[in-house]
Amino acid sequence: MQWQRRLTAILDDEAGAGRFSGTILVTRRDETLFSGAYGLADRERATPVTMETRFAIGSITKLLTATAIVRLIQDGTITAADPVGRWLPDYPNPEVAAKVTVHHLLTHTGGTGDIMVPEHWERRHEIRTPDDHVGLLGHRAPTFEPGRWYDYSNYGYVLLGAIIERASGRGHPEQVRETVLRPAGMTRSGNEPDEPPAADLAVGYTGEERVPNTDYRFLRGNPAGGASATAGDLVRFARAVLRHELLDAAHTELLTTAKVNIGFTGRQAYGFAERTIHGVRTIGGAGGFPGANAELVIHPPSEHVIVVLANLDPPAASDVARFIDFALPAADLLPDG
């Protein structure tokens, strides 16, 4: 097809110039429309990227955390209306404990703020669990009345990780593995910290000089952005969500249907973002920090899935995903396309 030829030419040029390094996988139902691996996973060792290379996926981790939370809702263990204090009774700030709910955390409407603050940077190498984050940042009051505004919050998803641990009795990585990764067949993905980093995990490179992003290794294991995955595993995750293999139909709708309007960038569901492309509803997520960029785009009516992973600064993957999204023939995105 024409768009595949155009994409191949662009990627060859971008990879040849060192501006793209990563993997791309585009599928429709069970058919692969495009697959490609470009650049180096480790420049020091001249290790090429392959389709089996794992990449840091940043905030796409939130989709895994949200799915694990909704599984606990489906099982009747928790409810979306539960306040933080229901599961974290020793939470340091009483206003957050009483007013911020699981729903607020899932939709970034709790006013819980970020984790990338000076005190976190100073102690980042000591932080290994959600409870460690709470001990460091749990004293903060909400930045606004919970439920009133949308304000993207990494810390909110760290709190969801802490709630998962209290409600399930298992560590967040284990609960995600057992209720999301394993049922979806995601055998090459995980949210456990790798120390030292595993050989199949791409090294992230940041800035014009492509410096290794070793200062961001503290994110590994973080419920808001610490997972790694292959492109194939993220396609498996998308299919498992669409085909109700992780949640029943009602709770899949709860997970993926927008609750909050977030302006020009779309609408917010539980973890998933919702947008309209070619007049067709899409869901998915993006992740990025220095030396890592990831995009997952899902067109539910046609079961198109686009995954782009890169070990370079944003928007290395986002630009490629955007090109593919608008290059796909609009008619193909319809159920009978």
LOGU-307943 format. One record per residue (C-alpha): residue in three letters; x, y, z. Coordinates in steps of 0.02 Angstrom, whole numbers, plus 50000, padded with zeros to 5 digits. Example, Ala and Ser with C-alpha at 12.3 -4.5 7.8 and 13.67 -1.06 7.14 Angstrom:
+-----+-------+-------+-------+
!  aa !    c1 !    c2 !    c3 !
+-----+-------+-------+-------+
! ALA ! 50615 ! 49775 ! 50390 !
! SER ! 50684 ! 49947 ! 50357 !
+-----+-------+-------+-------+
END
This chain:
+-----+-------+-------+-------+
!  aa !    c1 !    c2 !    c3 !
+-----+-------+-------+-------+
! MET ! 50000 ! 50000 ! 50000 !
! GLN ! 50054 ! 50178 ! 49971 !
! TRP ! 50061 ! 50231 ! 50153 !
! GLN ! 50178 ! 50088 ! 50197 !
! ARG ! 50298 ! 50138 ! 50058 !
! ARG ! 50295 ! 50319 ! 50113 !
! LEU ! 50322 ! 50269 ! 50295 !
! THR ! 50468 ! 50155 ! 50250 !
! ALA ! 50554 ! 50294 ! 50153 !
! ILE ! 50532 ! 50419 ! 50295 !
! LEU ! 50593 ! 50297 ! 50427 !
! ASP ! 50745 ! 50249 ! 50324 !
! ASP ! 50793 ! 50432 ! 50312 !
! GLU ! 50756 ! 50470 ! 50496 !
! ALA ! 50848 ! 50317 ! 50560 !
! GLY ! 50994 ! 50348 ! 50444 !
! ALA ! 51010 ! 50524 ! 50514 !
! GLY ! 50998 ! 50461 ! 50693 !
! ARG ! 50832 ! 50547 ! 50723 !
! PHE ! 50733 ! 50388 ! 50750 !
! SER ! 50776 ! 50229 ! 50844 !
! GLY ! 50640 ! 50107 ! 50891 !
! THR ! 50503 ! 49989 ! 50834 !
! ILE ! 50339 ! 50012 ! 50742 !
! LEU ! 50196 ! 49888 ! 50732 !
! VAL ! 50029 ! 49920 ! 50647 !
! THR ! 49893 ! 49787 ! 50646 !
! ARG ! 49710 ! 49767 ! 50600 !
! ARG ! 49626 ! 49628 ! 50696 !
! ASP ! 49750 ! 49484 ! 50676 !
! GLU ! 49835 ! 49552 ! 50519 !
! THR ! 50002 ! 49643 ! 50525 !
! LEU ! 50001 ! 49795 ! 50411 !
! PHE ! 50174 ! 49860 ! 50452 !
! SER ! 50319 ! 49803 ! 50560 !
! GLY ! 50492 ! 49877 ! 50574 !
! ALA ! 50642 ! 49896 ! 50689 !
! TYR ! 50766 ! 50039 ! 50668 !
! GLY ! 50924 ! 50105 ! 50747 !
! LEU ! 51022 ! 50047 ! 50898 !
! ALA ! 50959 ! 49984 ! 51064 !
! ASP ! 51132 ! 50009 ! 51141 !
! ARG ! 51251 ! 50128 ! 51052 !
! GLU ! 51401 ! 50082 ! 51158 !
! ARG ! 51385 ! 49899 ! 51111 !
! ALA ! 51315 ! 49932 ! 50936 !
! THR ! 51165 ! 49822 ! 50977 !
! PRO ! 51030 ! 49842 ! 50844 !
! VAL ! 50847 ! 49864 ! 50887 !
! THR ! 50741 ! 49712 ! 50846 !
! MET ! 50555 ! 49682 ! 50862 !
! GLU ! 50595 ! 49589 ! 51024 !
! THR ! 50682 ! 49739 ! 51104 !
! ARG ! 50595 ! 49804 ! 51260 !
! PHE ! 50573 ! 49992 ! 51281 !
! ALA ! 50525 ! 50102 ! 51426 !
! ILE ! 50343 ! 50149 ! 51393 !
! GLY ! 50324 ! 50293 ! 51517 !
! SER ! 50144 ! 50339 ! 51552 !
! ILE ! 50072 ! 50196 ! 51451 !
! THR ! 50107 ! 50110 ! 51617 !
! LYS ! 49953 ! 50204 ! 51681 !
! LEU ! 49843 ! 50101 ! 51564 !
! LEU ! 49907 ! 49941 ! 51647 !
! THR ! 49882 ! 50014 ! 51822 !
! ALA ! 49706 ! 50074 ! 51778 !
! THR ! 49660 ! 49903 ! 51707 !
! ALA ! 49720 ! 49820 ! 51867 !
! ILE ! 49615 ! 49941 ! 51971 !
! VAL ! 49458 ! 49911 ! 51867 !
! ARG ! 49486 ! 49725 ! 51886 !
! LEU ! 49475 ! 49752 ! 52075 !
! ILE ! 49315 ! 49852 ! 52046 !
! GLN ! 49244 ! 49711 ! 51939 !
! ASP ! 49288 ! 49585 ! 52075 !
! GLY ! 49195 ! 49689 ! 52204 !
! THR ! 49352 ! 49722 ! 52306 !
! ILE ! 49348 ! 49912 ! 52288 !
! THR ! 49234 ! 50045 ! 52212 !
! ALA ! 49275 ! 50199 ! 52110 !
! ALA ! 49195 ! 50303 ! 52248 !
! ASP ! 49314 ! 50240 ! 52383 !
! PRO ! 49417 ! 50382 ! 52459 !
! VAL ! 49605 ! 50363 ! 52476 !
! GLY ! 49585 ! 50344 ! 52664 !
! ARG ! 49477 ! 50188 ! 52641 !
! TRP ! 49632 ! 50093 ! 52585 !
! LEU ! 49770 ! 50202 ! 52655 !
! PRO ! 49702 ! 50241 ! 52829 !
! ASP ! 49871 ! 50306 ! 52885 !
! TYR ! 49884 ! 50429 ! 52739 !
! PRO ! 49975 ! 50586 ! 52802 !
! ASN ! 49861 ! 50721 ! 52731 !
! PRO ! 49684 ! 50706 ! 52800 !
! GLU ! 49604 ! 50808 ! 52661 !
! VAL ! 49672 ! 50693 ! 52524 !
! ALA ! 49624 ! 50542 ! 52628 !
! ALA ! 49444 ! 50600 ! 52649 !
! LYS ! 49405 ! 50689 ! 52485 !
! VAL ! 49507 ! 50611 ! 52344 !
! THR ! 49427 ! 50454 ! 52273 !
! VAL ! 49487 ! 50313 ! 52161 !
! HIS ! 49386 ! 50394 ! 52020 !
! HIS ! 49477 ! 50559 ! 52046 !
! LEU ! 49646 ! 50473 ! 52038 !
! LEU ! 49600 ! 50377 ! 51880 !
! THR ! 49541 ! 50535 ! 51791 !
! HIS ! 49676 ! 50656 ! 51854 !
! THR ! 49547 ! 50760 ! 51945 !
! GLY ! 49608 ! 50739 ! 52124 !
! GLY ! 49731 ! 50883 ! 52131 !
! THR ! 49866 ! 50764 ! 52193 !
! GLY ! 50011 ! 50843 ! 52096 !
! ASP ! 50168 ! 50774 ! 52019 !
! ILE ! 50313 ! 50669 ! 52082 !
! MET ! 50448 ! 50764 ! 51985 !
! VAL ! 50481 ! 50888 ! 52125 !
! PRO ! 50645 ! 50936 ! 52210 !
! GLU ! 50626 ! 50824 ! 52363 !
! HIS ! 50591 ! 50676 ! 52250 !
! TRP ! 50744 ! 50708 ! 52143 !
! GLU ! 50852 ! 50723 ! 52298 !
! ARG ! 50797 ! 50553 ! 52363 !
! ARG ! 50752 ! 50464 ! 52202 !
! HIS ! 50877 ! 50322 ! 52228 !
! GLU ! 50795 ! 50278 ! 52394 !
! ILE ! 50618 ! 50262 ! 52324 !
! ARG ! 50567 ! 50086 ! 52274 !
! THR ! 50382 ! 50066 ! 52316 !
! PRO ! 50219 ! 50166 ! 52313 !
! ASP ! 50228 ! 50177 ! 52503 !
! ASP ! 50400 ! 50259 ! 52487 !
! HIS ! 50321 ! 50394 ! 52379 !
! VAL ! 50181 ! 50419 ! 52505 !
! GLY ! 50307 ! 50439 ! 52645 !
! LEU ! 50395 ! 50574 ! 52546 !
! LEU ! 50249 ! 50668 ! 52467 !
! GLY ! 50093 ! 50618 ! 52563 !
! HIS ! 50095 ! 50773 ! 52672 !
! ARG ! 50039 ! 50883 ! 52526 !
! ALA ! 49861 ! 50951 ! 52522 !
! PRO ! 49759 ! 50946 ! 52360 !
! THR ! 49801 ! 51086 ! 52240 !
! PHE ! 49615 ! 51114 ! 52210 !
! GLU ! 49449 ! 51046 ! 52270 !
! PRO ! 49449 ! 50863 ! 52213 !
! GLY ! 49338 ! 50835 ! 52062 !
! ARG ! 49335 ! 51016 ! 52007 !
! TRP ! 49474 ! 51017 ! 51877 !
! TYR ! 49580 ! 50905 ! 51768 !
! ASP ! 49766 ! 50914 ! 51807 !
! TYR ! 49878 ! 50771 ! 51748 !
! SER ! 49951 ! 50687 ! 51902 !
! ASN ! 50088 ! 50557 ! 51905 !
! TYR ! 50074 ! 50551 ! 52094 !
! GLY ! 49890 ! 50505 ! 52078 !
! TYR ! 49938 ! 50345 ! 51988 !
! VAL ! 50071 ! 50308 ! 52119 !
! LEU ! 49928 ! 50316 ! 52246 !
! LEU ! 49828 ! 50195 ! 52139 !
! GLY ! 49977 ! 50078 ! 52148 !
! ALA ! 49975 ! 50093 ! 52338 !
! ILE ! 49788 ! 50056 ! 52340 !
! ILE ! 49814 ! 49904 ! 52229 !
! GLU ! 49941 ! 49838 ! 52353 !
! ARG ! 49828 ! 49863 ! 52505 !
! ALA ! 49670 ! 49797 ! 52420 !
! SER ! 49748 ! 49645 ! 52335 !
! GLY ! 49877 ! 49598 ! 52466 !
! ARG ! 50008 ! 49587 ! 52328 !
! GLY ! 50141 ! 49705 ! 52263 !
! HIS ! 50087 ! 49818 ! 52120 !
! PRO ! 50203 ! 49734 ! 51992 !
! GLU ! 50140 ! 49562 ! 52042 !
! GLN ! 49957 ! 49613 ! 52034 !
! VAL ! 49980 ! 49692 ! 51862 !
! ARG ! 50071 ! 49537 ! 51803 !
! GLU ! 49936 ! 49418 ! 51864 !
! THR ! 49781 ! 49517 ! 51810 !
! VAL ! 49842 ! 49607 ! 51654 !
! LEU ! 50006 ! 49547 ! 51579 !
! ARG ! 49983 ! 49359 ! 51597 !
! PRO ! 49801 ! 49351 ! 51536 !
! ALA ! 49847 ! 49461 ! 51387 !
! GLY ! 49996 ! 49352 ! 51341 !
! MET ! 50120 ! 49493 ! 51373 !
! THR ! 50269 ! 49382 ! 51411 !
! ARG ! 50400 ! 49515 ! 51368 !
! SER ! 50334 ! 49657 ! 51475 !
! GLY ! 50341 ! 49703 ! 51657 !
! ASN ! 50344 ! 49835 ! 51791 !
! GLU ! 50482 ! 49766 ! 51901 !
! PRO ! 50640 ! 49869 ! 51924 !
! ASP ! 50789 ! 49800 ! 51826 !
! GLU ! 50952 ! 49824 ! 51920 !
! PRO ! 51063 ! 49813 ! 51826 !
! PRO ! 50958 ! 49844 ! 51669 !
! ALA ! 50920 ! 49686 ! 51571 !
! ALA ! 51015 ! 49657 ! 51409 !
! ASP ! 50856 ! 49661 ! 51303 !
! LEU ! 50800 ! 49832 ! 51370 !
! ALA ! 50844 ! 49976 ! 51254 !
! VAL ! 50957 ! 50109 ! 51329 !
! GLY ! 50874 ! 50280 ! 51323 !
! TYR ! 50968 ! 50424 ! 51243 !
! THR ! 50928 ! 50607 ! 51273 !
! GLY ! 50977 ! 50775 ! 51201 !
! GLU ! 51065 ! 50817 ! 51039 !
! GLU ! 51221 ! 50727 ! 51100 !
! ARG ! 51121 ! 50567 ! 51136 !
! VAL ! 51178 ! 50549 ! 51316 !
! PRO ! 51117 ! 50391 ! 51407 !
! ASN ! 50969 ! 50434 ! 51519 !
! THR ! 51038 ! 50342 ! 51670 !
! ASP ! 50969 ! 50477 ! 51787 !
! TYR ! 50792 ! 50416 ! 51749 !
! ARG ! 50816 ! 50235 ! 51800 !
! PHE ! 50728 ! 50276 ! 51964 !
! LEU ! 50563 ! 50273 ! 51867 !
! ARG ! 50570 ! 50083 ! 51847 !
! GLY ! 50435 ! 49996 ! 51945 !
! ASN ! 50336 ! 50158 ! 51963 !
! PRO ! 50146 ! 50130 ! 51939 !
! ALA ! 50136 ! 50295 ! 51844 !
! GLY ! 50274 ! 50266 ! 51718 !
! GLY ! 50395 ! 50127 ! 51759 !
! ALA ! 50349 ! 49984 ! 51644 !
! SER ! 50438 ! 49916 ! 51491 !
! ALA ! 50363 ! 49821 ! 51345 !
! THR ! 50388 ! 49762 ! 51168 !
! ALA ! 50281 ! 49824 ! 51025 !
! GLY ! 50205 ! 49652 ! 51005 !
! ASP ! 50153 ! 49644 ! 51187 !
! LEU ! 50065 ! 49812 ! 51177 !
! VAL ! 49966 ! 49749 ! 51027 !
! ARG ! 49919 ! 49597 ! 51131 !
! PHE ! 49863 ! 49712 ! 51271 !
! ALA ! 49754 ! 49814 ! 51151 !
! ARG ! 49673 ! 49657 ! 51080 !
! ALA ! 49642 ! 49586 ! 51254 !
! VAL ! 49554 ! 49747 ! 51306 !
! LEU ! 49448 ! 49755 ! 51148 !
! ARG ! 49402 ! 49571 ! 51158 !
! HIS ! 49354 ! 49575 ! 51343 !
! GLU ! 49492 ! 49454 ! 51392 !
! LEU ! 49544 ! 49561 ! 51541 !
! LEU ! 49376 ! 49631 ! 51596 !
! ASP ! 49195 ! 49594 ! 51556 !
! ALA ! 49104 ! 49706 ! 51432 !
! ALA ! 49031 ! 49824 ! 51562 !
! HIS ! 49197 ! 49852 ! 51650 !
! THR ! 49291 ! 49869 ! 51485 !
! GLU ! 49172 ! 50010 ! 51446 !
! LEU ! 49202 ! 50084 ! 51619 !
! LEU ! 49390 ! 50077 ! 51587 !
! THR ! 49392 ! 50150 ! 51412 !
! THR ! 49246 ! 50272 ! 51401 !
! ALA ! 49287 ! 50456 ! 51429 !
! LYS ! 49234 ! 50539 ! 51591 !
! VAL ! 49321 ! 50708 ! 51582 !
! ASN ! 49347 ! 50832 ! 51441 !
! ILE ! 49529 ! 50883 ! 51439 !
! GLY ! 49519 ! 51013 ! 51301 !
! PHE ! 49605 ! 51009 ! 51133 !
! THR ! 49698 ! 50847 ! 51170 !
! GLY ! 49540 ! 50744 ! 51192 !
! ARG ! 49448 ! 50663 ! 51337 !
! GLN ! 49504 ! 50561 ! 51486 !
! ALA ! 49442 ! 50387 ! 51528 !
! TYR ! 49519 ! 50278 ! 51663 !
! GLY ! 49702 ! 50283 ! 51612 !
! PHE ! 49655 ! 50285 ! 51428 !
! ALA ! 49640 ! 50445 ! 51328 !
! GLU ! 49501 ! 50460 ! 51199 !
! ARG ! 49512 ! 50560 ! 51038 !
! THR ! 49425 ! 50571 ! 50870 !
! ILE ! 49526 ! 50533 ! 50712 !
! HIS ! 49445 ! 50536 ! 50540 !
! GLY ! 49280 ! 50553 ! 50633 !
! VAL ! 49312 ! 50387 ! 50720 !
! ARG ! 49335 ! 50363 ! 50907 !
! THR ! 49509 ! 50310 ! 50960 !
! ILE ! 49579 ! 50262 ! 51129 !
! GLY ! 49756 ! 50238 ! 51190 !
! GLY ! 49898 ! 50321 ! 51281 !
! ALA ! 50068 ! 50400 ! 51265 !
! GLY ! 50224 ! 50402 ! 51369 !
! GLY ! 50379 ! 50507 ! 51370 !
! PHE ! 50526 ! 50569 ! 51470 !
! PRO ! 50706 ! 50608 ! 51420 !
! GLY ! 50767 ! 50461 ! 51317 !
! ALA ! 50599 ! 50374 ! 51301 !
! ASN ! 50442 ! 50398 ! 51197 !
! ALA ! 50298 ! 50277 ! 51169 !
! GLU ! 50129 ! 50284 ! 51081 !
! LEU ! 49983 ! 50164 ! 51082 !
! VAL ! 49834 ! 50207 ! 50970 !
! ILE ! 49682 ! 50094 ! 50960 !
! HIS ! 49535 ! 50112 ! 50840 !
! PRO ! 49400 ! 50004 ! 50921 !
! PRO ! 49278 ! 49992 ! 50774 !
! SER ! 49407 ! 49915 ! 50656 !
! GLU ! 49530 ! 49846 ! 50786 !
! HIS ! 49673 ! 49943 ! 50709 !
! VAL ! 49818 ! 49957 ! 50833 !
! ILE ! 49969 ! 50070 ! 50811 !
! VAL ! 50121 ! 50050 ! 50923 !
! VAL ! 50277 ! 50155 ! 50909 !
! LEU ! 50418 ! 50140 ! 51036 !
! ALA ! 50579 ! 50242 ! 51037 !
! ASN ! 50730 ! 50260 ! 51148 !
! LEU ! 50749 ! 50444 ! 51107 !
! ASP ! 50669 ! 50604 ! 51173 !
! PRO ! 50489 ! 50644 ! 51131 !
! PRO ! 50418 ! 50669 ! 51002 !
! ALA ! 50521 ! 50534 ! 50913 !
! ALA ! 50382 ! 50404 ! 50928 !
! SER ! 50236 ! 50526 ! 50935 !
! ASP ! 50277 ! 50602 ! 50765 !
! VAL ! 50282 ! 50430 ! 50683 !
! ALA ! 50119 ! 50376 ! 50764 !
! ARG ! 50035 ! 50536 ! 50709 !
! PHE ! 50093 ! 50509 ! 50529 !
! ILE ! 50024 ! 50332 ! 50528 !
! ASP ! 49860 ! 50384 ! 50608 !
! PHE ! 49824 ! 50511 ! 50473 !
! ALA ! 49895 ! 50404 ! 50332 !
! LEU ! 49778 ! 50258 ! 50364 !
! PRO ! 49632 ! 50264 ! 50241 !
! ALA ! 49481 ! 50332 ! 50334 !
! ALA ! 49365 ! 50201 ! 50260 !
! ASP ! 49474 ! 50062 ! 50333 !
! LEU ! 49444 ! 50127 ! 50509 !
! LEU ! 49258 ! 50090 ! 50501 !
! PRO ! 49192 ! 49921 ! 50561 !
! ASP ! 49155 ! 49862 ! 50384 !
! GLY ! 49301 ! 49954 ! 50304 !
+-----+-------+-------+-------+
END
